[in-house]
Amino acid sequence: MRFSEVVKPISYLKTHASEVVRDVAENQKTLVITHNGEAKVILQDVKVYEKTQESIALLKILALSGREIKKGNYKTLKKSLDNVQNRIEDFKRGQREVQS
C-alpha cells in the first residue's frame, strides 16, 4: 500500500467524490482523508469493513477462549462428544415415543 495513493486531502474528496467512491467500491480500497494535514477519517469499501469486523469478532472469541482455558473452564473432547451422543440418543428416544 502506497501512502501517496491512499492518503488524500478532504479537498480532493470534495472535488472528486463520485470518482473516489466508485474507485473505493470497485477496487475494495481504503483511503485516509486528511483535514488540515492530519488524518481524520477512513473511507473504506463496505465489504472490506465487514471482513475487518468479522476478523475482530473472531479474534475476540479466540482471546476469550484462551482466558477460559487458562482458568480451566473447558470440557475435554471426549466429554463434549459424549454429551452430543447422549443428546442424539435422547432425541431418538423422543421420536420413538411420539410415533408409538
Backbone as JSON Lines, residues from 0, in Angstrom:
{"i":0,"aa":"M","n":[0.84,-1.17,0.0],"ca":[0.0,0.0,0.0],"c":[0.89,1.24,0.0]}
{"i":1,"aa":"R","n":[0.71,2.06,-0.99],"ca":[1.48,3.3,-1.08],"c":[0.68,4.44,-0.46]}
{"i":2,"aa":"F","n":[1.31,5.14,0.48],"ca":[0.61,6.24,1.13],"c":[0.25,7.36,0.16]}
{"i":3,"aa":"S","n":[1.06,7.52,-0.87],"ca":[0.74,8.56,-1.86],"c":[-0.57,8.27,-2.57]}
{"i":4,"aa":"E","n":[-0.97,7.0,-2.6],"ca":[-2.21,6.62,-3.27],"c":[-3.39,6.54,-2.32]}
{"i":5,"aa":"V","n":[-3.15,6.33,-1.04],"ca":[-4.27,6.12,-0.12],"c":[-4.54,7.29,0.81]}
{"i":6,"aa":"V","n":[-3.66,8.27,0.86],"ca":[-3.87,9.45,1.7],"c":[-4.24,10.61,0.8]}
{"i":7,"aa":"K","n":[-5.44,11.16,1.03],"ca":[-5.93,12.27,0.21],"c":[-6.48,13.36,1.12]}
{"i":8,"aa":"P","n":[-6.29,14.61,0.72],"ca":[-6.88,15.71,1.5],"c":[-8.38,15.78,1.27]}
{"i":9,"aa":"I","n":[-9.07,16.37,2.2],"ca":[-10.52,16.48,2.09],"c":[-10.93,17.26,0.85]}
{"i":10,"aa":"S","n":[-10.1,18.2,0.44],"ca":[-10.42,18.97,-0.77],"c":[-10.47,18.06,-2.0]}
{"i":11,"aa":"Y","n":[-9.6,17.06,-2.04],"ca":[-9.63,16.1,-3.15],"c":[-10.94,15.31,-3.12]}
{"i":12,"aa":"L","n":[-11.36,14.9,-1.94],"ca":[-12.61,14.17,-1.8],"c":[-13.79,15.03,-2.24]}
{"i":13,"aa":"K","n":[-13.76,16.3,-1.87],"ca":[-14.86,17.2,-2.24],"c":[-14.98,17.35,-3.75]}
{"i":14,"aa":"T","n":[-13.87,17.46,-4.43],"ca":[-13.9,17.71,-5.87],"c":[-14.03,16.44,-6.71]}
{"i":15,"aa":"H","n":[-13.72,15.28,-6.11],"ca":[-13.75,14.02,-6.86],"c":[-14.59,12.96,-6.15]}
{"i":16,"aa":"A","n":[-15.63,13.35,-5.46],"ca":[-16.39,12.42,-4.61],"c":[-16.88,11.19,-5.37]}
{"i":17,"aa":"S","n":[-17.54,11.4,-6.5],"ca":[-18.08,10.25,-7.24],"c":[-16.98,9.3,-7.69]}
{"i":18,"aa":"E","n":[-15.91,9.86,-8.2],"ca":[-14.78,9.05,-8.67],"c":[-14.15,8.28,-7.51]}
{"i":19,"aa":"V","n":[-13.98,8.95,-6.37],"ca":[-13.37,8.32,-5.2],"c":[-14.24,7.17,-4.7]}
{"i":20,"aa":"V","n":[-15.55,7.41,-4.57],"ca":[-16.45,6.37,-4.09],"c":[-16.45,5.18,-5.03]}
{"i":21,"aa":"R","n":[-16.52,5.44,-6.31],"ca":[-16.5,4.37,-7.3],"c":[-15.2,3.56,-7.21]}
{"i":22,"aa":"D","n":[-14.07,4.25,-7.11],"ca":[-12.77,3.59,-7.04],"c":[-12.65,2.75,-5.76]}
{"i":23,"aa":"V","n":[-13.09,3.31,-4.65],"ca":[-13.02,2.58,-3.38],"c":[-13.88,1.33,-3.44]}
{"i":24,"aa":"A","n":[-15.1,1.46,-3.98],"ca":[-16.01,0.32,-4.04],"c":[-15.55,-0.74,-5.03]}
{"i":25,"aa":"E","n":[-15.15,-0.33,-6.22],"ca":[-14.75,-1.3,-7.25],"c":[-13.47,-2.03,-6.91]}
{"i":26,"aa":"N","n":[-12.53,-1.34,-6.29],"ca":[-11.21,-1.92,-6.02],"c":[-11.02,-2.31,-4.55]}
{"i":27,"aa":"Q","n":[-12.11,-2.23,-3.79],"ca":[-12.07,-2.55,-2.35],"c":[-10.89,-1.87,-1.67]}
{"i":28,"aa":"K","n":[-10.79,-0.58,-1.9],"ca":[-9.71,0.22,-1.33],"c":[-10.11,0.81,0.02]}
{"i":29,"aa":"T","n":[-9.11,1.28,0.7],"ca":[-9.3,2.07,1.91],"c":[-8.51,3.35,1.73]}
{"i":30,"aa":"L","n":[-9.15,4.49,1.95],"ca":[-8.47,5.78,1.84],"c":[-8.43,6.47,3.18]}
{"i":31,"aa":"V","n":[-7.35,7.18,3.42],"ca":[-7.22,8.03,4.6],"c":[-7.46,9.46,4.13]}
{"i":32,"aa":"I","n":[-8.44,10.13,4.74],"ca":[-8.77,11.5,4.37],"c":[-8.2,12.43,5.45]}
{"i":33,"aa":"T","n":[-7.45,13.42,4.96],"ca":[-6.83,14.37,5.9],"c":[-7.59,15.69,5.89]}
{"i":34,"aa":"H","n":[-7.48,16.39,7.01],"ca":[-8.04,17.73,7.15],"c":[-7.0,18.55,7.89]}
{"i":35,"aa":"N","n":[-6.6,19.64,7.28],"ca":[-5.52,20.47,7.83],"c":[-4.26,19.66,8.11]}
{"i":36,"aa":"G","n":[-3.96,18.75,7.2],"ca":[-2.72,17.98,7.29],"c":[-2.75,16.8,8.25]}
{"i":37,"aa":"E","n":[-3.86,16.58,8.94],"ca":[-3.95,15.47,9.89],"c":[-4.94,14.43,9.39]}
{"i":38,"aa":"A","n":[-4.61,13.18,9.59],"ca":[-5.55,12.1,9.23],"c":[-6.78,12.24,10.12]}
{"i":39,"aa":"K","n":[-7.97,12.27,9.49],"ca":[-9.21,12.46,10.25],"c":[-10.18,11.31,10.1]}
{"i":40,"aa":"V","n":[-10.34,10.79,8.89],"ca":[-11.3,9.71,8.68],"c":[-10.76,8.68,7.69]}
{"i":41,"aa":"I","n":[-11.39,7.54,7.73],"ca":[-11.07,6.46,6.79],"c":[-12.29,6.26,5.89]}
{"i":42,"aa":"L","n":[-12.06,6.18,4.62],"ca":[-13.1,5.87,3.65],"c":[-12.8,4.46,3.15]}
{"i":43,"aa":"Q","n":[-13.75,3.55,3.4],"ca":[-13.46,2.14,3.15],"c":[-14.65,1.48,2.46]}
{"i":44,"aa":"D","n":[-14.36,0.55,1.57],"ca":[-15.39,-0.25,0.93],"c":[-16.12,-1.03,2.01]}
{"i":45,"aa":"V","n":[-17.44,-1.14,1.89],"ca":[-18.24,-1.8,2.92],"c":[-17.87,-3.27,3.07]}
{"i":46,"aa":"K","n":[-17.51,-3.94,2.0],"ca":[-17.12,-5.35,2.08],"c":[-15.83,-5.52,2.88]}
{"i":47,"aa":"V","n":[-14.89,-4.61,2.68],"ca":[-13.64,-4.64,3.44],"c":[-13.94,-4.38,4.91]}
{"i":48,"aa":"Y","n":[-14.82,-3.43,5.17],"ca":[-15.21,-3.11,6.55],"c":[-15.84,-4.33,7.23]}
{"i":49,"aa":"E","n":[-16.76,-5.0,6.53],"ca":[-17.41,-6.17,7.11],"c":[-16.41,-7.29,7.4]}
{"i":50,"aa":"K","n":[-15.48,-7.5,6.5],"ca":[-14.45,-8.52,6.73],"c":[-13.6,-8.17,7.94]}
{"i":51,"aa":"T","n":[-13.28,-6.9,8.07],"ca":[-12.49,-6.44,9.21],"c":[-13.25,-6.68,10.52]}
{"i":52,"aa":"Q","n":[-14.54,-6.35,10.53],"ca":[-15.35,-6.55,11.72],"c":[-15.46,-8.03,12.08]}
{"i":53,"aa":"E","n":[-15.61,-8.89,11.07],"ca":[-15.66,-10.33,11.31],"c":[-14.34,-10.83,11.88]}
{"i":54,"aa":"S","n":[-13.24,-10.32,11.37],"ca":[-11.93,-10.72,11.87],"c":[-11.74,-10.3,13.32]}
{"i":55,"aa":"I","n":[-12.18,-9.1,13.63],"ca":[-12.08,-8.61,15.02],"c":[-12.92,-9.48,15.94]}
{"i":56,"aa":"A","n":[-14.14,-9.84,15.5],"ca":[-15.01,-10.68,16.32],"c":[-14.35,-12.05,16.57]}
{"i":57,"aa":"L","n":[-13.75,-12.64,15.54],"ca":[-13.07,-13.92,15.71],"c":[-11.88,-13.8,16.66]}
{"i":58,"aa":"L","n":[-11.15,-12.73,16.56],"ca":[-10.01,-12.52,17.47],"c":[-10.48,-12.37,18.91]}
{"i":59,"aa":"K","n":[-11.61,-11.71,19.12],"ca":[-12.17,-11.57,20.47],"c":[-12.57,-12.94,21.02]}
{"i":60,"aa":"I","n":[-13.2,-13.75,20.17],"ca":[-13.6,-15.09,20.59],"c":[-12.37,-15.92,20.97]}
{"i":61,"aa":"L","n":[-11.32,-15.82,20.16],"ca":[-10.09,-16.55,20.48],"c":[-9.48,-16.09,21.8]}
{"i":62,"aa":"A","n":[-9.47,-14.78,22.01],"ca":[-8.92,-14.23,23.26],"c":[-9.73,-14.72,24.46]}
{"i":63,"aa":"L","n":[-11.06,-14.68,24.35],"ca":[-11.91,-15.15,25.45],"c":[-11.71,-16.64,25.69]}
{"i":64,"aa":"S","n":[-11.59,-17.4,24.6],"ca":[-11.37,-18.84,24.73],"c":[-10.05,-19.12,25.44]}
{"i":65,"aa":"G","n":[-9.03,-18.38,25.06],"ca":[-7.72,-18.55,25.7],"c":[-7.78,-18.28,27.2]}
{"i":66,"aa":"R","n":[-8.52,-17.24,27.6],"ca":[-8.67,-16.92,29.03],"c":[-9.4,-18.04,29.76]}
{"i":67,"aa":"E","n":[-10.46,-18.56,29.13],"ca":[-11.24,-19.63,29.77],"c":[-10.39,-20.89,29.92]}
{"i":68,"aa":"I","n":[-9.57,-21.2,28.93],"ca":[-8.69,-22.37,29.03],"c":[-7.7,-22.19,30.17]}
{"i":69,"aa":"K","n":[-7.14,-20.99,30.29],"ca":[-6.19,-20.73,31.39],"c":[-6.86,-20.88,32.75]}
{"i":70,"aa":"K","n":[-8.15,-20.54,32.84],"ca":[-8.9,-20.68,34.09],"c":[-9.32,-22.12,34.34]}
{"i":71,"aa":"G","n":[-9.19,-22.97,33.32],"ca":[-9.61,-24.36,33.45],"c":[-11.08,-24.57,33.15]}
{"i":72,"aa":"N","n":[-11.72,-23.58,32.56],"ca":[-13.14,-23.67,32.22],"c":[-13.31,-24.23,30.81]}
{"i":73,"aa":"Y","n":[-13.21,-25.54,30.69],"ca":[-13.38,-26.18,29.38],"c":[-13.75,-27.64,29.59]}
{"i":74,"aa":"K","n":[-14.28,-28.25,28.53],"ca":[-14.58,-29.68,28.53],"c":[-13.58,-30.36,27.61]}
{"i":75,"aa":"T","n":[-13.28,-31.59,27.94],"ca":[-12.42,-32.36,27.05],"c":[-13.22,-32.73,25.8]}
{"i":76,"aa":"L","n":[-12.52,-33.09,24.77],"ca":[-13.18,-33.51,23.54],"c":[-14.05,-34.73,23.79]}
{"i":77,"aa":"K","n":[-13.56,-35.67,24.57],"ca":[-14.33,-36.88,24.87],"c":[-15.63,-36.53,25.57]}
{"i":78,"aa":"K","n":[-15.58,-35.65,26.55],"ca":[-16.79,-35.26,27.27],"c":[-17.77,-34.56,26.33]}
{"i":79,"aa":"S","n":[-17.27,-33.7,25.48],"ca":[-18.14,-32.99,24.52],"c":[-18.81,-33.98,23.57]}
{"i":80,"aa":"L","n":[-18.04,-34.92,23.05],"ca":[-18.59,-35.92,22.14],"c":[-19.6,-36.82,22.85]}
{"i":81,"aa":"D","n":[-19.32,-37.17,24.1],"ca":[-20.28,-37.97,24.88],"c":[-21.59,-37.19,25.07]}
{"i":82,"aa":"N","n":[-21.5,-35.9,25.34],"ca":[-22.7,-35.07,25.51],"c":[-23.52,-35.04,24.22]}
{"i":83,"aa":"V","n":[-22.85,-34.9,23.09],"ca":[-23.55,-34.88,21.8],"c":[-24.21,-36.24,21.56]}
{"i":84,"aa":"Q","n":[-23.51,-37.31,21.82],"ca":[-24.07,-38.66,21.63],"c":[-25.29,-38.85,22.52]}
{"i":85,"aa":"N","n":[-25.23,-38.41,23.76],"ca":[-26.38,-38.53,24.68],"c":[-27.57,-37.74,24.16]}
{"i":86,"aa":"R","n":[-27.34,-36.56,23.63],"ca":[-28.44,-35.75,23.09],"c":[-29.08,-36.44,21.89]}
{"i":87,"aa":"I","n":[-28.25,-37.04,21.05],"ca":[-28.78,-37.76,19.88],"c":[-29.64,-38.93,20.35]}
{"i":88,"aa":"E","n":[-29.16,-39.67,21.32],"ca":[-29.93,-40.81,21.84],"c":[-31.23,-40.34,22.48]}
{"i":89,"aa":"D","n":[-31.19,-39.25,23.25],"ca":[-32.42,-38.69,23.85],"c":[-33.4,-38.28,22.76]}
{"i":90,"aa":"F","n":[-32.91,-37.66,21.71],"ca":[-33.76,-37.23,20.61],"c":[-34.42,-38.44,19.94]}
{"i":91,"aa":"K","n":[-33.62,-39.46,19.67],"ca":[-34.15,-40.67,19.03],"c":[-35.21,-41.33,19.91]}
{"i":92,"aa":"R","n":[-34.97,-41.39,21.22],"ca":[-35.95,-41.98,22.15],"c":[-37.23,-41.17,22.1]}
{"i":93,"aa":"G","n":[-37.13,-39.84,22.06],"ca":[-38.3,-38.98,22.0],"c":[-39.07,-39.17,20.71]}
{"i":94,"aa":"Q","n":[-38.38,-39.39,19.62],"ca":[-39.04,-39.63,18.32],"c":[-39.8,-40.96,18.34]}
{"i":95,"aa":"R","n":[-39.21,-41.98,18.95],"ca":[-39.86,-43.28,19.03],"c":[-41.13,-43.2,19.89]}
{"i":96,"aa":"E","n":[-41.06,-42.43,20.98],"ca":[-42.22,-42.3,21.87],"c":[-43.35,-41.56,21.17]}
{"i":97,"aa":"V","n":[-43.03,-40.56,20.35],"ca":[-44.04,-39.8,19.62],"c":[-44.73,-40.69,18.6]}
{"i":98,"aa":"Q","n":[-43.98,-41.58,17.95],"ca":[-44.54,-42.46,16.92],"c":[-45.41,-43.56,17.52]}
{"i":99,"aa":"S","n":[-45.18,-43.92,18.79],"ca":[-45.95,-45.01,19.42],"c":[-47.36,-44.61,19.74]}
